[in-house]
Amino acid sequence: MLTRKRPQSGTQRLDSPYRPQHPAPLIGLLVLYLTATPGLAKDGDRPPRLNPVSQRTTTPYPAVRLTSFVFDQPRPIRAWSARIDLTAEGVELIATCPGDVEPPSETACATTLAFAKSETVQLAINASPFSPFRQKSGAGMDVVGLAACNGKVFSQPHQDFGALVETQSGSVEIWSPPIDRAQQDTIEDAVSGFRVLVRDGKSQAEQVAAKVAKGFAGVNPRSAVGLSADGKTLWLIAVDGRNTGRSEGMTLTELAAFGISLV
């Protein structure tokens, strides 16, 4: 996502929280759960904090600070965050574009690694709900929620889902539903997530968990994105899961807490 031209087309890895082991629709930009983290919450508003037993931070690129975390409680967890300075020279966000697929499909499947290589980006992460599930790379699929590329909206917003948006004026924003037609006219690129987990620095995870399936709110692999209040700093979050004894994943409540702790 750094220092490269905007693509004319692309593929998308739009993952489910269950992370299948074969190709799924992918995206080289944004996230599964959108966590807007525009400010610090009061202590009473915070979910229980996760305390890593170790963490390591590197700066692989001038605009990127990458941190790995290892937790042993409440279960073994390994997680990563990339803190990106959106004001730094050469930083560009690239979203999946419509694929050469038959309607009603909107784009094509690929793995995250394949997308990163084909678009020559430095960072890539999965985003957006999708349907149906595909096992073959290149197969057509439908994005569930807002998706846009190069100023063209090719998937309409979902009534319950948020989106990460780069506007035509260059600002980066997290939008909560409802997203109306006038807003869509201002979009340059966009990807959808599921529900917003953190708003104004406060966790919304318990409210979200009450509205979704128990298994969905429970321990799973996770990916998320967060944005500072001034829109200048972006966080990409990945949590490994379903790896017993090494990294078993996070609940929605834990993911919200982890996102807040990064600010």
C-alpha positions as CSV (number, residue, x, y, z in Angstrom):
1,M,0.0,0.0,0.0
2,L,3.0,2.3,-0.1
3,T,4.7,4.2,-2.8
4,R,3.1,2.8,-5.9
5,K,0.7,3.7,-8.7
6,R,-3.0,3.2,-8.4
7,P,-4.0,-0.1,-10.1
8,Q,-6.5,-0.3,-13.0
9,S,-7.9,-3.5,-11.7
10,G,-7.3,-5.9,-8.8
11,T,-8.5,-8.9,-6.8
12,Q,-9.7,-9.0,-3.3
13,R,-9.2,-11.3,-0.3
14,L,-12.4,-10.7,1.6
15,D,-12.1,-13.1,4.5
16,S,-14.6,-14.5,7.0
17,P,-13.6,-14.6,10.7
18,Y,-13.2,-18.3,10.2
19,R,-10.2,-18.0,7.9
20,P,-10.4,-20.9,5.5
21,Q,-7.2,-22.6,4.3
22,H,-7.9,-22.1,0.6
23,P,-8.3,-19.0,-1.6
24,A,-11.0,-16.5,-0.6
25,P,-11.8,-13.0,-2.0
26,L,-9.1,-10.6,-0.9
27,I,-8.2,-7.0,-0.7
28,G,-4.9,-5.2,-0.4
29,L,-6.2,-2.5,1.8
30,L,-8.4,-2.8,4.7
31,V,-10.4,-4.8,7.2
32,L,-12.8,-7.2,8.5
33,Y,-13.9,-5.4,11.7
34,L,-13.7,-1.6,11.6
35,T,-12.4,-0.2,14.8
36,A,-12.5,3.6,14.9
37,T,-10.1,4.7,17.6
38,P,-10.3,8.5,17.5
39,G,-9.5,9.2,21.2
40,L,-8.6,7.7,24.5
41,A,-11.5,6.4,26.7
42,K,-12.0,7.0,30.4
43,D,-10.9,4.0,32.5
44,G,-14.5,3.0,33.2
45,D,-15.2,2.8,29.5
46,R,-12.4,0.5,28.7
47,P,-12.8,-3.3,28.3
48,P,-10.3,-5.4,30.2
49,R,-6.8,-4.7,28.9
50,L,-4.7,-7.5,27.4
51,N,-1.2,-7.6,28.7
52,P,1.5,-9.0,26.4
53,V,4.3,-11.1,27.8
54,S,6.4,-9.8,24.9
55,Q,6.3,-7.3,22.1
56,R,8.7,-6.2,19.4
57,T,8.6,-3.1,17.2
58,T,10.4,-2.5,13.9
59,T,10.2,0.3,11.3
60,P,10.3,-1.6,8.0
61,Y,9.4,1.6,6.1
62,P,9.7,5.3,7.1
63,A,5.9,5.6,7.5
64,V,5.3,2.3,9.1
65,R,5.8,1.1,12.6
66,L,5.1,-2.7,12.9
67,T,4.7,-4.3,16.3
68,S,4.2,-8.0,17.1
69,F,2.6,-9.1,20.4
70,V,2.6,-12.4,22.3
71,F,0.0,-13.0,25.0
72,D,-0.4,-16.0,27.4
73,Q,-3.7,-14.8,29.0
74,P,-6.6,-15.3,28.7
75,R,-5.2,-17.9,26.2
76,P,-2.2,-18.1,23.8
77,I,-2.5,-15.2,21.3
78,R,-0.2,-13.7,18.7
79,A,-1.1,-10.4,17.1
80,W,0.4,-7.7,14.9
81,S,-0.3,-4.0,14.4
82,A,0.9,-1.7,11.7
83,R,0.8,2.0,12.5
84,I,0.9,4.0,9.3
85,D,1.6,7.7,9.0
86,L,-0.8,8.7,6.3
87,T,0.8,12.1,5.9
88,A,4.2,10.7,5.0
89,E,5.5,11.1,1.5
90,G,4.9,8.2,-0.8
91,V,2.0,6.6,1.2
92,E,-0.9,5.5,-0.9
93,L,-3.9,3.4,-0.2
94,I,-5.0,0.9,-2.8
95,A,-8.3,-0.9,-2.8
96,T,-9.6,-3.8,-4.8
97,C,-11.2,-2.9,-8.1
98,P,-14.1,-4.7,-10.0
99,G,-12.9,-7.9,-11.5
100,D,-13.5,-9.3,-15.0
101,V,-16.3,-11.6,-13.9
102,E,-19.9,-12.4,-14.9
103,P,-22.7,-10.5,-13.1
104,P,-24.0,-10.7,-10.5
105,S,-20.4,-11.2,-9.3
106,E,-18.5,-8.0,-8.6
107,T,-14.8,-9.0,-8.3
108,A,-12.6,-12.1,-8.3
109,C,-11.0,-14.2,-5.6
110,A,-7.2,-14.3,-4.8
111,T,-5.1,-14.9,-1.8
112,T,-3.7,-11.9,0.2
113,L,-0.1,-12.8,-0.8
114,A,-1.1,-13.1,-4.5
115,F,-2.7,-9.7,-4.3
116,A,0.3,-8.1,-2.6
117,K,2.6,-9.5,-5.2
118,S,0.5,-8.6,-8.2
119,E,0.0,-5.0,-7.0
120,T,3.5,-4.7,-5.6
121,V,2.3,-3.3,-2.3
122,Q,4.3,-3.4,1.0
123,L,1.4,-4.1,3.2
124,A,-1.9,-6.0,2.6
125,I,-4.8,-7.1,4.7
126,N,-8.1,-8.7,4.2
127,A,-11.4,-6.8,4.2
128,S,-15.1,-6.9,3.5
129,P,-17.8,-9.6,4.0
130,F,-18.5,-11.6,0.8
131,S,-20.7,-14.2,-0.8
132,P,-20.6,-17.0,-1.9
133,F,-17.5,-18.8,-0.5
134,R,-15.1,-19.8,-3.3
135,Q,-12.4,-22.4,-3.2
136,K,-10.8,-21.5,-6.6
137,S,-8.7,-18.3,-7.1
138,G,-10.1,-16.1,-9.8
139,A,-13.7,-17.1,-9.3
140,G,-16.3,-14.4,-9.1
141,M,-17.9,-13.2,-5.9
142,D,-20.2,-10.6,-4.5
143,V,-18.9,-8.0,-1.9
144,V,-21.4,-7.5,1.0
145,G,-21.1,-3.9,1.9
146,L,-19.6,-0.7,0.4
147,A,-16.8,-1.2,-2.1
148,A,-15.3,1.5,-4.5
149,C,-12.3,1.9,-6.7
150,N,-11.0,4.9,-8.6
151,G,-14.1,6.9,-7.8
152,K,-16.6,4.2,-8.9
153,V,-18.8,2.5,-6.3
154,F,-19.3,-1.1,-7.4
155,S,-21.0,-2.6,-4.3
156,Q,-23.7,-0.8,-2.3
157,P,-23.5,-0.3,1.5
158,H,-25.0,-2.8,3.9
159,Q,-27.4,-1.4,6.4
160,D,-25.4,-2.6,9.4
161,F,-21.8,-2.4,8.3
162,G,-19.2,0.3,8.4
163,A,-16.6,1.2,5.8
164,L,-13.1,2.6,5.5
165,V,-13.1,5.3,2.9
166,E,-10.6,7.5,1.0
167,T,-12.5,10.5,-0.3
168,Q,-11.8,12.3,-3.6
169,S,-10.4,15.2,-1.5
170,G,-7.8,12.8,-0.1
171,S,-9.1,12.3,3.5
172,V,-9.3,8.9,5.1
173,E,-12.4,8.2,7.2
174,I,-14.3,5.4,8.9
175,W,-18.0,5.7,8.1
176,S,-20.8,4.2,10.1
177,P,-24.2,3.3,8.6
178,P,-26.4,4.6,7.1
179,I,-24.2,5.7,4.1
180,D,-26.3,7.7,1.7
181,R,-26.0,8.5,-2.0
182,A,-24.5,11.9,-1.4
183,Q,-21.7,10.4,0.6
184,Q,-21.0,7.9,-2.1
185,D,-20.5,10.6,-4.6
186,T,-17.4,11.8,-2.7
187,I,-15.6,8.4,-2.6
188,E,-12.4,7.6,-4.3
189,D,-11.8,4.2,-2.8
190,A,-13.6,2.2,-0.1
191,V,-13.8,-1.2,1.6
192,S,-16.4,-2.6,3.9
193,G,-16.0,-4.2,7.3
194,F,-18.6,-5.6,9.7
195,R,-19.9,-3.5,12.6
196,V,-17.9,-0.7,14.2
197,L,-16.3,-1.9,17.4
198,V,-14.9,1.3,18.9
199,R,-16.3,4.8,18.6
200,D,-14.8,8.0,20.1
201,G,-12.3,5.8,21.9
202,K,-15.0,3.7,23.6
203,S,-15.7,0.1,23.1
204,Q,-19.0,-0.9,21.4
205,A,-18.1,-4.6,21.4
206,E,-20.6,-5.7,24.0
207,Q,-23.4,-4.1,22.0
208,V,-22.1,-5.6,18.8
209,A,-21.8,-9.1,20.4
210,A,-25.4,-9.0,21.4
211,K,-26.5,-8.5,17.8
212,V,-24.4,-11.3,16.2
213,A,-24.1,-15.0,16.4
214,K,-22.4,-16.3,19.6
215,G,-19.7,-18.1,17.6
216,F,-19.0,-15.0,15.6
217,A,-18.5,-12.9,18.8
218,G,-16.3,-15.6,20.4
219,V,-12.7,-16.6,19.9
220,N,-11.7,-16.3,16.3
221,P,-8.8,-15.1,14.1
222,R,-9.4,-11.3,13.6
223,S,-8.4,-8.4,11.4
224,A,-9.3,-4.8,12.0
225,V,-8.5,-1.2,11.1
226,G,-8.4,1.9,13.3
227,L,-8.1,5.6,12.5
228,S,-7.0,8.6,14.6
229,A,-9.4,11.4,15.2
230,D,-7.5,13.7,12.8
231,G,-7.4,11.0,10.1
232,K,-3.6,11.1,9.9
233,T,-2.8,7.8,11.5
234,L,-4.1,4.4,10.4
235,W,-3.7,1.1,12.3
236,L,-4.0,-2.3,10.6
237,I,-4.5,-5.2,13.1
238,A,-4.1,-8.9,12.5
239,V,-4.7,-11.7,15.1
240,D,-3.8,-15.3,14.4
241,G,-6.2,-17.9,15.5
242,R,-7.3,-21.6,15.6
243,N,-3.7,-22.6,16.3
244,T,-4.1,-24.5,19.6
245,G,-1.4,-23.8,22.1
246,R,0.2,-21.1,20.0
247,S,-2.4,-18.5,18.9
248,E,-6.1,-19.2,19.5
249,G,-7.7,-15.9,18.6
250,M,-9.6,-13.1,20.2
251,T,-13.2,-12.3,21.1
252,L,-14.8,-9.1,19.8
253,T,-14.5,-7.6,23.2
254,E,-10.8,-8.5,23.4
255,L,-10.2,-7.1,19.9
256,A,-11.8,-3.8,20.9
257,A,-9.6,-3.7,24.0
258,F,-6.5,-4.4,21.9
259,G,-7.3,-1.7,19.4
260,I,-7.8,0.9,22.2
261,S,-4.5,-0.1,23.8
262,L,-2.6,0.9,20.6
263,V,-3.6,4.6,20.8
